[in-house]
Amino acid sequence: MRIAWVSQGYSGSRMTVERFLLGLRDLQQQGQLPATLSASVEMTPHRAVGLLLKRAQERTEEETQALLHVEQLHPDLARTGLLMQQFLQMLRERRGEELDQWLRAAFHSAVPEWRAFVRKLHQDHDAVQAGLILQVNNGMVEGHINRLKFVKRSMYGRANFDLLRLRVLHHRK
């Protein structure tokens, strides 16, 4: 008999799965976990991050409920969601004057990943502040660099520099 999760690519042991399921059963018996979780919103770490990044008014009711259940299981996730929404609002509305206050709040949250993120932002604080305030950016240059790298990668091993130059400059004879 082949175990289903092994055939689907899971490389962990059977005991790990059993411990996880026993933990879920205990949480359900304590009333901390609903009897049935929504099958249509499968909660993976990637999906949870996507829901946290989504504006609250753009989430469906089912997504909101699924996120609330996850936040109940992991209290740090509620703080993380709030900090993410505040940071995204600063980005979207270019409110760089609130950066220092947000950095303090993120650093003093109990989540170690936020502390590491804040330390990295402090290393280039002036550039981050300018990026949040100024309308000028290097997005156009980065776009051209990305396009150049794509063209170069797509031609790898097939042509020389002359053809690359022709494709990049769109030179027509």
Secondary structure, DSSP 8 states (H G I E B T S, - for coil): ---HHHHTT--S-HHHHHHHHHHHHHHHHTTSS-SS--SSS---HHHHHHHHHS-GGGS-HHHHHHHHHHHHH-HHHHHHHHHHHHHHHHHHHT-GGGHHHHHHHHHTSS-HHHHHHHHHHHHTHHHHHHHHH-S--SHHHHHHHHHHHHHHHHTTTT--HHHHHHHHHT---
